Amino acid sequence: MDIMKKIVSLLITFVLAAAALAGCGASRNPGSSGTVDLAKEEKATEEAKEKEPETEAVVEEKASEEASEAATAVEEKAEAESGEASTEASTGAEEDQESSPFMLWEYEGYVDECKGYTWQKEFKDCDYDGDGKNDRVNRKYDNNEQTAVYTVEFGNGDKLICPEVWDTGFPHIQGGDLDGDGAREILVTFSYDTGTDPCSFGEMFLFDKDDSKGEYEEVKLPLADGEKGAKGFDIDFDKPDKGKIRFTIKEAGMSMEEEVDEDYVSYWWTDEATSEMRCVYKAEITGGDKPVLRCYVAPLPRNGLSLGFNLNYKDGKYEVGYVEKDSPDEEETDSSNIQSDNTEEETIPEYFVYVEAADGYANLRTGPGIEYDIICQIPNGESLEVYRGDATAKNGKKWLKVAYFNGSDDDSDPWITGWIAESQLQE
């Protein structure tokens, strides 16, 4: 029995050893039949795992991750759209914001950055001195004194500091070569558009650069000086008579007469109102290639009458040109007319007169007085159309505005408008 057990044990050992040797040979020879490729087995195992149905926990985890990623994407998109909408809303709000002139009154800084200010755009991209560089205007405000100081900061580094003005004035700035020296003068004006009588208030400053000092200096103008830079006419008023008020403008050396109703006289006139300085309520540089400084004055308060005149540069100084009934709201037909002080009025002639002068002719001039240029000489016997409006010259003589038909055959206007002394005319 024992011998048989040993034999069986030896046989089992031999079989196991043979099986082990066969297995080792299979692993070394992937092409042998009946063997298994370990690499393929591992791959097959992975594929089998992928094909296995996912457990509930895995599914929930993946769903949670996907939901989180989707939420983040939605959030980012919403933030981007919100930012764009906010920018658009901000831009739209600025564009749609109702503008107001009062936004300037307590503002400090560059006027072109005063949001909501009615005339903000007027100060953007400006080149006042004509050097091709951007010029800006800065405002300083004094609440205690109720004044403001404006500084023009030129793109080339120059600065022009305007004298202080009332804080309720609205600035307007222009540049133009008024004296013909090739360099622009700077005109700074202030209007009071929100006042109860805006035509009764205003300031104006004209500056010229002194190259020797490198600074801008204010130019002396032939006008009366008022408070805080106001400039205008000293006017003497006669007492109203039969619905008319006659007044004399000292700086222009002329007199005019204006019809007024009884209500105006009773409401505005007092015996003490015999003299008053009426300021330039608007001044502007006009004329295009031939710049000229045009000014407007309302001689009577709240009456509606407006006078326009040029300040012409001649022989090193400015002079008051021909004063006429004119308003800045009226269109100017030709800049050359403004330059020559020979602007034609579109009115119906009042009556006709004839020239009757001791010299055999009368001089037709650009303004009421012998100091004005002669347009032409009109022979005795020629008829003239007289327009409404007369003036008194510095020597006290009366002048009339007339139109003369010269019968010219060229393309020029055959009618010439000018002023002629009443003493050389006969009805």
C-alpha positions as CSV (number, residue, x, y, z in Angstrom):
1,M,0.0,0.0,0.0
2,D,2.7,2.4,0.9
3,I,4.5,1.6,-2.3
4,M,1.3,2.3,-4.3
5,K,0.8,5.7,-2.5
6,K,4.3,6.7,-3.3
7,I,3.9,5.8,-7.0
8,V,0.6,7.8,-7.3
9,S,2.3,10.7,-5.6
10,L,5.2,10.6,-8.0
11,L,2.8,10.4,-11.0
12,I,0.9,13.5,-9.8
13,T,4.1,15.4,-9.3
14,F,5.2,14.5,-12.8
15,V,1.9,15.6,-14.3
16,L,2.0,18.9,-12.5
17,A,5.6,19.5,-13.6
18,A,4.7,18.7,-17.2
19,A,1.7,21.1,-17.1
20,A,4.0,23.9,-15.7
21,L,6.5,23.4,-18.5
22,A,3.8,23.5,-21.1
23,G,2.4,26.8,-19.7
24,C,5.8,28.4,-19.8
25,G,6.3,27.4,-23.4
26,A,2.9,28.9,-24.4
27,S,3.8,32.3,-22.9
28,R,7.0,32.4,-24.9
29,N,5.3,31.6,-28.2
30,P,2.2,33.8,-28.9
31,G,1.5,31.9,-32.2
32,S,1.1,28.5,-30.6
33,S,-2.4,27.0,-30.7
34,G,-4.4,26.8,-27.5
35,T,-2.4,29.8,-25.9
36,V,-3.7,33.2,-24.7
37,D,-2.2,36.6,-25.5
38,L,-1.9,38.5,-22.3
39,A,-1.9,42.0,-24.0
40,K,-5.1,41.1,-25.8
41,E,-6.5,39.7,-22.7
42,E,-5.9,43.0,-20.8
43,K,-7.4,45.0,-23.7
44,A,-10.4,42.7,-23.9
45,T,-10.9,43.2,-20.2
46,E,-10.9,47.0,-20.5
47,E,-13.4,46.9,-23.4
48,A,-15.5,44.6,-21.4
49,K,-15.5,47.0,-18.5
50,E,-16.5,49.9,-20.8
51,K,-19.4,47.8,-22.2
52,E,-20.5,46.9,-18.7
53,P,-23.6,48.8,-17.6
54,E,-22.5,51.7,-15.4
55,T,-23.6,51.6,-11.8
56,E,-26.1,54.1,-10.5
57,A,-23.5,55.9,-8.5
58,V,-21.3,56.4,-11.6
59,V,-24.2,57.7,-13.6
60,E,-25.1,60.2,-10.9
61,E,-21.6,61.4,-10.6
62,K,-21.2,62.0,-14.3
63,A,-24.6,63.7,-14.5
64,S,-23.6,66.0,-11.7
65,E,-20.4,66.9,-13.4
66,E,-22.2,67.6,-16.7
67,A,-24.8,69.8,-14.9
68,S,-22.1,71.7,-13.2
69,E,-20.2,72.4,-16.4
70,A,-23.4,73.5,-18.2
71,A,-24.3,75.8,-15.3
72,T,-20.8,77.4,-15.4
73,A,-21.1,77.9,-19.2
74,V,-24.6,79.5,-18.8
75,E,-23.3,81.7,-16.0
76,E,-20.3,82.9,-18.1
77,K,-22.5,83.6,-21.1
78,A,-25.0,85.5,-18.9
79,E,-22.2,87.6,-17.5
80,A,-20.8,88.4,-20.9
81,E,-24.3,89.4,-22.2
82,S,-24.9,91.4,-19.1
83,G,-21.6,93.3,-19.6
84,E,-22.5,94.0,-23.2
85,A,-26.0,95.0,-22.2
86,S,-24.7,97.2,-19.4
87,T,-22.2,98.9,-21.9
88,E,-25.0,99.4,-24.4
89,A,-27.4,100.7,-21.8
90,S,-24.7,103.1,-20.5
91,T,-24.0,104.3,-24.0
92,G,-27.7,104.6,-24.7
93,A,-28.3,106.4,-21.5
94,E,-25.6,108.9,-22.3
95,E,-27.1,109.4,-25.7
96,D,-30.7,109.6,-24.5
97,Q,-29.9,111.6,-21.4
98,E,-31.8,114.9,-21.4
99,S,-29.3,117.7,-21.7
100,S,-29.5,120.9,-19.6
101,P,-27.4,124.1,-19.5
102,F,-27.5,124.0,-15.7
103,M,-25.2,121.0,-15.6
104,L,-22.3,123.4,-16.1
105,W,-23.0,125.8,-13.2
106,E,-21.3,123.8,-10.4
107,Y,-19.0,121.8,-12.6
108,E,-15.2,121.8,-12.5
109,G,-13.0,120.2,-15.1
110,Y,-12.8,120.0,-18.9
111,V,-16.0,121.3,-20.4
112,D,-16.0,118.6,-23.1
113,E,-16.3,116.1,-20.3
114,C,-19.3,117.7,-18.6
115,K,-22.0,115.0,-19.2
116,G,-25.5,116.3,-19.8
117,Y,-24.4,119.8,-20.6
118,T,-26.3,121.3,-23.5
119,W,-23.3,122.6,-25.4
120,Q,-20.8,119.8,-24.4
121,K,-20.2,118.8,-28.1
122,E,-19.3,122.4,-28.9
123,F,-16.0,121.8,-27.0
124,K,-15.0,118.5,-28.5
125,D,-12.2,118.2,-31.1
126,C,-11.6,122.0,-31.2
127,D,-8.6,123.8,-32.8
128,Y,-9.0,127.5,-31.9
129,D,-5.5,128.6,-33.0
130,G,-5.5,126.7,-36.2
131,D,-2.2,124.7,-35.6
132,G,-3.9,121.3,-36.2
133,K,-3.7,120.3,-32.5
134,N,-6.6,119.7,-30.2
135,D,-7.4,122.5,-27.8
136,R,-9.5,122.1,-24.6
137,V,-11.3,124.4,-22.1
138,N,-11.0,123.9,-18.4
139,R,-13.4,125.4,-15.8
140,K,-12.8,126.4,-12.2
141,Y,-15.8,127.3,-10.0
142,D,-16.0,129.5,-6.9
143,N,-19.2,128.8,-5.0
144,N,-18.6,131.6,-2.5
145,E,-18.0,134.3,-5.1
146,Q,-20.4,132.7,-7.6
147,T,-17.8,133.1,-10.3
148,A,-16.0,130.9,-12.7
149,V,-12.6,131.0,-14.4
150,Y,-12.0,129.4,-17.8
151,T,-8.6,128.4,-19.2
152,V,-8.0,127.5,-22.8
153,E,-5.3,124.8,-22.9
154,F,-3.9,124.7,-26.4
155,G,-2.4,121.6,-27.9
156,N,1.0,123.2,-28.4
157,G,1.3,123.9,-24.6
158,D,0.1,127.5,-24.6
159,K,-2.5,128.6,-22.1
160,L,-5.1,131.4,-22.1
161,I,-6.6,132.3,-18.8
162,C,-9.8,134.3,-19.1
163,P,-10.7,136.8,-16.4
164,E,-13.4,135.6,-14.0
165,V,-17.0,135.9,-15.0
166,W,-20.3,135.1,-13.4
167,D,-20.8,131.3,-12.9
168,T,-24.2,131.4,-14.7
169,G,-22.7,132.5,-18.1
170,F,-22.3,129.9,-20.8
171,P,-18.9,130.1,-22.7
172,H,-18.4,130.2,-26.5
173,I,-15.0,130.3,-28.1
174,Q,-13.8,131.0,-31.6
175,G,-10.6,131.8,-33.5
176,G,-10.0,133.9,-36.5
177,D,-7.4,136.2,-38.1
178,L,-9.1,139.5,-37.6
179,D,-6.0,141.8,-38.0
180,G,-4.5,140.1,-41.0
181,D,-1.2,139.1,-39.4
182,G,-1.6,135.4,-40.3
183,A,-2.3,134.4,-36.7
184,R,-5.7,133.8,-35.2
185,E,-7.2,136.0,-32.5
186,I,-9.2,134.2,-29.8
187,L,-12.7,135.4,-29.1
188,V,-14.3,134.3,-25.7
189,T,-17.9,135.2,-25.1
190,F,-20.4,134.4,-22.4
191,S,-24.2,134.3,-23.0
192,Y,-27.0,134.2,-20.4
193,D,-29.5,132.1,-22.3
194,T,-31.5,131.1,-19.2
195,G,-32.0,134.7,-17.9
196,T,-35.3,136.5,-18.0
197,D,-33.8,139.0,-20.5
198,P,-30.9,137.3,-22.2
199,C,-30.3,140.2,-24.6
200,S,-29.4,142.4,-21.7
201,F,-26.4,140.5,-20.5
202,G,-23.2,139.1,-21.9
203,E,-19.4,139.3,-21.7
204,M,-16.8,139.3,-24.4
205,F,-13.0,139.1,-24.5
206,L,-10.8,139.2,-27.5
207,F,-7.2,137.9,-27.1
208,D,-4.1,138.3,-29.4
209,K,-0.9,136.4,-28.8
210,D,2.2,138.5,-28.0
211,D,5.0,136.5,-29.7
212,S,7.6,138.4,-27.8
213,K,6.2,137.3,-24.5
214,G,4.6,134.0,-25.7
215,E,1.4,135.0,-23.9
216,Y,-2.1,135.9,-24.9
217,E,-3.2,139.4,-24.0
218,E,-6.6,141.0,-24.1
219,V,-7.2,143.5,-26.9
220,K,-8.7,146.9,-26.1
221,L,-12.0,147.3,-28.0
222,P,-13.7,150.7,-28.8
223,L,-16.7,149.8,-26.5
224,A,-17.9,150.9,-23.1
225,D,-16.7,148.6,-20.2
226,G,-19.2,147.0,-17.8
227,E,-19.0,144.5,-14.9
228,K,-17.1,141.2,-15.2
229,G,-16.0,141.7,-18.8
230,A,-19.3,143.1,-20.2
231,K,-18.7,145.5,-23.2
232,G,-21.2,147.5,-25.2
233,F,-22.7,150.9,-25.9
234,D,-23.3,153.8,-23.6
235,I,-26.7,155.0,-24.7
236,D,-28.5,158.3,-23.9
237,F,-32.3,158.2,-24.1
238,D,-34.7,161.0,-24.8
239,K,-38.0,161.1,-23.0
240,P,-40.7,159.1,-25.0
241,D,-42.7,161.4,-27.2
242,K,-45.8,160.4,-29.1
243,G,-45.1,156.7,-28.9
244,K,-41.4,157.0,-29.9
245,I,-38.1,156.9,-28.0
246,R,-35.1,158.5,-29.5
247,F,-31.6,157.5,-28.3
248,T,-28.0,158.3,-29.1
249,I,-25.2,155.7,-29.2
250,K,-22.0,157.5,-28.0
251,E,-19.5,154.9,-29.3
252,A,-21.1,155.0,-32.8
253,G,-21.8,158.7,-32.9
254,M,-25.3,158.2,-34.2
255,S,-29.0,158.5,-33.1
256,M,-32.0,156.3,-33.8
257,E,-35.7,156.4,-33.1
258,E,-37.9,153.5,-32.2
259,E,-41.6,153.2,-32.0
260,V,-43.0,151.9,-28.7
261,D,-46.5,151.4,-27.3
262,E,-48.0,153.0,-24.2
263,D,-47.7,149.7,-22.2
264,Y,-44.0,149.6,-22.8
265,V,-43.4,153.2,-21.7
266,S,-45.5,152.9,-18.6
267,Y,-43.9,149.6,-17.5
268,W,-40.3,150.3,-18.3
269,W,-39.7,154.0,-18.6
270,T,-38.7,156.2,-15.7
271,D,-37.4,159.8,-15.7
272,E,-34.1,158.5,-14.3
273,A,-33.6,156.1,-17.3
274,T,-31.8,158.7,-19.3
275,S,-28.5,156.8,-19.8
276,E,-27.5,153.2,-19.7
277,M,-24.7,150.9,-20.8
278,R,-26.2,148.2,-23.0
279,C,-23.9,145.3,-23.4
280,V,-23.1,143.1,-26.4
281,Y,-25.2,140.0,-25.8
282,K,-23.7,138.1,-28.6
283,A,-20.4,138.4,-30.6
284,E,-19.1,136.0,-33.3
285,I,-16.4,135.7,-35.9
286,T,-18.0,135.5,-39.3
287,G,-17.1,136.0,-42.9
288,G,-15.3,132.8,-43.9
289,D,-12.1,133.6,-45.7
290,K,-12.4,137.3,-44.6
291,P,-13.1,137.0,-40.9
292,V,-14.8,139.9,-39.2
293,L,-16.0,140.4,-35.6
294,R,-19.8,140.8,-35.6
295,C,-21.5,142.1,-32.5
296,Y,-25.1,142.5,-31.4
297,V,-26.7,144.9,-28.9
298,A,-30.3,145.4,-27.7
299,P,-30.6,149.1,-27.1
300,L,-33.9,148.9,-25.3
301,P,-34.7,146.3,-22.6
302,R,-37.3,143.7,-23.5
303,N,-38.2,145.5,-26.6
304,G,-37.1,143.1,-29.3
305,L,-35.0,145.7,-31.2
306,S,-31.5,144.4,-32.0
307,L,-28.6,146.3,-33.6
308,G,-25.7,144.6,-35.4
309,F,-22.3,146.1,-36.2
310,N,-18.8,145.0,-37.0
311,L,-15.6,145.8,-35.1
312,N,-13.2,146.4,-38.0
313,Y,-9.5,146.4,-37.7
314,K,-7.9,149.4,-39.3
315,D,-4.6,151.2,-38.8
316,G,-3.6,149.1,-35.8
317,K,-6.9,149.3,-33.9
318,Y,-10.5,148.2,-34.0
319,E,-13.3,150.6,-35.0
320,V,-17.1,150.5,-34.7
321,G,-18.5,149.9,-38.1
322,Y,-21.9,150.8,-39.5
323,V,-24.7,150.1,-37.0
324,E,-27.9,148.7,-38.4
325,K,-31.0,146.8,-37.2
326,D,-29.9,143.2,-37.3
327,S,-30.3,140.1,-35.3
328,P,-28.0,137.0,-35.1
329,D,-31.0,134.9,-36.0
330,E,-31.3,136.5,-39.4
331,E,-29.4,134.7,-42.2
332,E,-26.4,136.6,-43.7
333,T,-26.5,136.4,-47.5
334,D,-22.9,137.3,-48.3
335,S,-19.9,137.5,-46.1
336,S,-18.3,140.2,-48.3
337,N,-21.2,142.5,-47.5
338,I,-20.4,142.1,-43.8
339,Q,-16.8,142.8,-44.4
340,S,-17.5,146.0,-46.3
341,D,-20.2,147.3,-43.9
342,N,-22.5,147.6,-46.8
343,T,-25.1,145.0,-45.9
344,E,-28.4,145.5,-47.8
345,E,-31.7,145.6,-45.9
346,E,-34.6,143.8,-47.5
347,T,-37.2,146.5,-46.9
348,I,-39.6,148.5,-48.9
349,P,-38.5,152.1,-49.6
350,E,-40.3,154.8,-47.6
351,Y,-40.2,157.5,-50.3
352,F,-38.1,159.0,-53.1
353,V,-35.7,161.9,-53.1
354,Y,-33.4,163.7,-55.6
355,V,-29.8,164.7,-55.3
356,E,-29.4,168.5,-55.0
357,A,-25.8,169.3,-53.9
358,A,-23.8,172.5,-54.2
359,D,-20.9,170.6,-55.8
360,G,-23.1,169.1,-58.4
361,Y,-22.9,165.6,-56.9
362,A,-23.3,163.9,-53.5
363,N,-21.1,161.2,-52.0
364,L,-22.7,157.9,-51.3
365,R,-20.9,156.4,-48.3
366,T,-20.7,153.0,-46.5
367,G,-22.0,154.6,-43.2
368,P,-23.6,157.7,-41.8
369,G,-20.7,160.2,-41.7
370,I,-17.8,161.6,-43.7
371,E,-15.4,159.2,-41.9
372,Y,-16.9,156.3,-43.9
373,D,-15.6,155.3,-47.3
374,I,-17.1,156.7,-50.5
375,I,-18.9,154.1,-52.6
376,C,-19.6,156.4,-55.5
377,Q,-20.6,159.9,-56.5
378,I,-24.2,160.6,-57.6
379,P,-24.9,163.6,-59.9
380,N,-27.6,166.1,-59.2
381,G,-31.0,165.2,-60.4
382,E,-30.6,161.5,-59.8
383,S,-33.5,159.8,-57.9
384,L,-32.8,157.7,-54.8
385,E,-35.0,155.4,-52.8
386,V,-35.0,156.2,-49.0
387,Y,-35.2,153.2,-46.6
388,R,-36.6,153.3,-43.1
389,G,-33.9,154.2,-40.6
390,D,-31.8,157.4,-40.2
391,A,-28.8,158.2,-38.3
392,T,-27.1,161.3,-36.8
393,A,-23.4,161.7,-37.5
394,K,-20.8,162.9,-35.0
395,N,-21.1,166.4,-36.3
396,G,-24.9,166.4,-35.6
397,K,-26.0,166.1,-39.3
398,K,-28.7,163.7,-40.3
399,W,-28.0,160.9,-42.8
400,L,-30.4,158.7,-44.7
401,K,-30.0,155.2,-45.9
402,V,-30.8,155.0,-49.7
403,A,-30.6,152.8,-52.7
404,Y,-29.3,154.1,-56.0
405,F,-30.0,152.6,-59.4
406,N,-26.8,153.1,-61.5
407,G,-28.0,151.3,-64.6
408,S,-24.8,149.1,-64.9
409,D,-24.7,146.8,-67.9
410,D,-22.4,144.2,-66.3
411,D,-23.4,141.3,-64.2
412,S,-23.2,143.2,-60.9
413,D,-26.3,144.3,-59.0
414,P,-27.5,147.6,-60.6
415,W,-28.7,148.8,-57.2
416,I,-26.2,150.3,-54.8
417,T,-27.1,150.8,-51.1
418,G,-25.4,153.3,-48.9
419,W,-25.7,156.5,-46.8
420,I,-26.0,160.1,-47.9
421,A,-26.3,163.4,-46.0
422,E,-29.9,164.6,-45.8
423,S,-28.7,168.2,-46.6
424,Q,-27.8,167.2,-50.1
425,L,-31.2,165.8,-51.0
426,Q,-34.5,167.2,-52.0
427,E,-37.9,165.5,-52.0
